[in-house]
Amino acid sequence: MKINDVGGHENEAGTEIAPGQAAAAAGGLPALVLDARPIFARGESPCSKVDEAVASLAPGQSFVLLAPKEPKPLFDKLGALGFSYHSEAAPDGGWRVEFTPGATPTSSAASGLGRCSCH
């Protein structure tokens, strides 16, 4: 893990994660936390970072996304991959969404998997 240019940390794949990762409920694995707020602040899309983060998850590991707005398109995209989610507004006006593996994949969202849908 290394510190990145916006004060967060990166894993070996270069995916930004928040300092002090949350503990995942399944198996005691720490959840991978992606703070997308600096990415949005730079006017960039976090899609590739989200995809990298999800691809790097260990079996049973959760993924937490911190974003300036509720990432509703990701609910369907990651639902198609078998993730359920819990979304809550943060005191700073942003959003914290935890995606947990183990849900039944949703077939209705499978057609959107190839597109970036996290703007």
HUGI-V604273 format. One record per helix or strand of 2 or more residues. SS is the DSSP state (h for helix, s for strand). FROM is the first residue (numbers start at 1). TO is the last residue. If there is no record, write none. Layout:
ss = [SS SS]
from = [FROM FROM]
to = [TO TO]
This chain:
ss = [s s s s h h s h s s h]
from = [2 9 16 32 37 47 63 72 83 95 107]
to = [3 10 17 35 41 55 67 79 89 101 112]
